[in-house]
Amino acid sequence: MGTLEDENQVLREKNTELVHKVQHWKMLAAQRDSEKLDLMKELNELRLSLARLRNNGNLEASKLDTALQSASEKALAHLVRASSEIAHTMDLAKAYMRERMDVDTEAPRWSAIGGTPKTDKIHRVRPIMMGGQFLQPIVALRRADTMLNTRPVASSPNQNTFVNERAVPIRMLQDVYIPLTRVDAGDLQTNNMAMEAEDNSDSSEDVGLD
């Protein structure tokens, strides 16, 4: 009897120990399952994050590609427009230069157009004293061809001398000096001749008296 009770006691202890071990392994298995679930959740979250990043990256890449393509098209359009404007400007400049050369070639020389006097403009100068008389000379502003109309005039301190002018292109007319011809030049010459004749007659009379 005592032996059976001892064996039963030993079996009970072993059974209890096995039960504790089974419970311990069950707890470990449950922890492992929980950890596995957590890892699976993290893995799924990582997969979702990676998918989002890929989608966002593809979207941003497509946006960047679209922006680059649009910028390239605009730059090419501006270059084409600028090149066309430059070509048009060059054509205008060439046409202007051709017209300028044609005008310079076909335009008459200054010596040719200077022969048409324009006596519609006059200019008053300061009064002068000549031969005891108070004169108000008037100077005509006209273009005179001095090379064709020059004539020998007796040199006198009160008379203007003509100077031969060199032919000047038509494009430089605004910078050319326009010689002034006195309207009363003929009258002054006549007065001077009369005064010289009077002086000669006076001197001859003085000689006769002596």
C-alpha positions in Angstrom: 0.0 0.0 0.0 2.7 2.4 0.9 4.5 1.7 -2.3 1.4 2.5 -4.5 0.8 5.8 -2.6 4.5 6.8 -3.1 4.2 6.0 -6.8 1.0 8.0 -7.1 2.6 10.9 -5.3 5.5 10.8 -7.6 3.2 10.7 -10.6 1.2 13.6 -9.3 4.3 15.7 -8.8 5.5 14.8 -12.3 2.1 15.6 -13.7 2.0 18.9 -12.0 5.5 19.6 -13.2 4.5 18.7 -16.8 1.4 20.9 -16.5 3.6 23.8 -15.4 6.0 23.2 -18.3 3.1 23.0 -20.7 1.7 26.3 -19.4 5.2 27.8 -19.7 5.6 26.7 -23.2 2.1 27.9 -24.1 3.0 31.3 -22.6 6.2 31.4 -24.7 4.3 30.4 -27.8 1.7 33.1 -27.1 4.5 35.6 -26.7 6.2 34.4 -29.9 2.8 34.7 -31.7 2.3 38.2 -30.4 5.8 39.2 -31.4 5.2 37.6 -34.8 2.0 39.6 -35.2 3.8 42.8 -34.2 6.5 42.1 -36.8 3.9 41.4 -39.4 2.2 44.7 -38.6 5.5 46.6 -38.8 6.3 44.8 -42.1 2.9 45.8 -43.5 3.4 49.3 -42.4 6.8 49.4 -44.0 5.3 48.0 -47.2 2.6 50.7 -47.1 5.1 53.4 -46.5 7.3 52.2 -49.3 4.4 52.1 -51.6 3.4 55.6 -50.6 7.0 56.8 -51.2 7.1 55.1 -54.6 3.7 56.7 -55.5 4.8 60.1 -54.3 8.2 59.7 -56.0 6.5 58.7 -59.3 4.1 61.7 -58.9 6.9 64.1 -58.2 9.0 62.7 -60.9 6.1 63.0 -63.4 5.6 66.6 -62.2 9.3 67.4 -62.6 9.3 65.8 -66.0 6.3 67.9 -67.0 7.8 71.1 -65.7 11.1 70.4 -67.4 9.3 69.7 -70.7 7.3 72.8 -70.4 10.3 74.9 -69.6 12.2 73.4 -72.5 9.3 74.2 -74.9 9.1 77.8 -73.6 12.9 78.3 -73.9 12.8 76.9 -77.5 9.9 79.2 -78.4 11.7 82.2 -77.0 14.9 81.3 -78.8 12.9 80.9 -82.1 11.1 84.2 -81.6 14.4 85.9 -80.6 16.2 84.5 -83.7 13.3 85.6 -85.9 13.4 89.1 -84.4 17.2 89.3 -84.8 16.9 88.2 -88.4 14.2 90.7 -89.1 16.3 93.5 -87.5 19.3 92.5 -89.6 17.1 92.6 -92.7 15.9 96.1 -91.8 19.4 97.2 -91.1 20.6 95.8 -94.5 17.7 97.4 -96.3 18.4 100.8 -94.6 22.1 100.6 -95.5 21.2 99.8 -99.1 18.7 102.7 -99.3 21.3 104.9 -97.7 24.0 103.9 -100.2 21.5 104.4 -103.1 20.5 107.8 -101.8 24.2 108.8 -101.4 24.9 107.6 -104.9 22.0 109.2 -106.6 21.9 112.5 -104.6 23.4 115.6 -106.3 26.6 117.1 -105.0 26.6 120.2 -102.9 28.2 122.2 -105.7 25.4 121.2 -108.0 22.5 122.2 -105.7 24.3 125.3 -104.4 23.7 127.1 -107.7 20.0 127.7 -106.9 20.0 130.8 -104.7 17.4 131.3 -102.1 16.9 135.0 -101.5 13.8 134.6 -99.4 15.8 134.7 -96.1 17.6 137.9 -95.0 19.6 138.8 -92.0 20.2 142.3 -90.6 23.7 143.0 -89.3 25.0 145.9 -87.2 25.0 149.3 -88.7 28.3 150.6 -90.0 29.8 154.0 -90.9 31.2 154.4 -94.4 32.1 157.6 -96.2 30.6 159.7 -93.5 27.2 158.0 -93.9 25.3 155.8 -91.5 24.4 152.5 -93.3 22.2 149.6 -92.3 23.5 146.7 -94.5 21.3 143.6 -95.1 22.8 140.2 -95.6 21.0 137.6 -97.7 21.2 134.0 -96.4 21.4 132.0 -99.6 23.5 129.1 -100.7 25.8 130.4 -103.5 28.1 128.3 -105.6 31.3 130.2 -105.0 33.3 128.1 -107.4 31.0 129.1 -110.3 30.1 132.6 -109.3 33.5 133.8 -108.1 34.7 137.1 -109.6 37.7 139.2 -109.0 37.0 142.1 -106.6 39.4 144.8 -105.6 40.6 144.0 -102.1 39.4 146.5 -99.6 39.1 146.3 -95.8 35.3 147.0 -96.1 34.6 144.3 -98.8 34.2 140.6 -98.4 36.4 138.2 -100.4 35.1 135.0 -101.9 36.6 131.7 -100.9 36.4 128.6 -103.0 34.4 125.9 -101.2 35.0 122.2 -101.6 32.0 119.9 -102.6 30.3 118.4 -99.6 28.0 115.3 -99.6 24.3 115.8 -99.2 24.2 114.0 -95.9 26.5 116.7 -94.3 24.4 119.7 -95.3 23.3 120.3 -91.7 27.0 120.7 -90.7 28.1 122.8 -93.7 28.9 126.5 -93.3 26.6 128.6 -95.5 28.5 131.7 -96.8 26.7 135.0 -96.4 26.5 137.3 -99.4 25.8 141.0 -98.8 22.8 142.4 -100.7 24.3 145.8 -100.8 27.8 144.6 -102.0 27.2 146.2 -105.4 26.1 149.5 -103.9 29.2 149.5 -101.6 31.5 148.9 -104.6 29.8 151.8 -106.5 30.1 154.1 -103.5 33.8 153.2 -103.1 34.4 153.8 -106.8 32.7 157.2 -106.6 34.6 158.1 -103.5 37.9 157.1 -105.2 36.9 159.3 -108.3 36.2 162.2 -106.0 39.5 161.8 -104.2 41.3 161.7 -107.6 39.6 164.8 -108.8 40.4 166.6 -105.6 44.0 165.6 -105.8 44.2 166.8 -109.4 42.7 170.1 -108.5 45.2 170.5 -105.7 48.0 169.8 -108.0 46.7 172.4 -110.6 46.4 175.0 -107.9 50.0 174.5 -106.8 
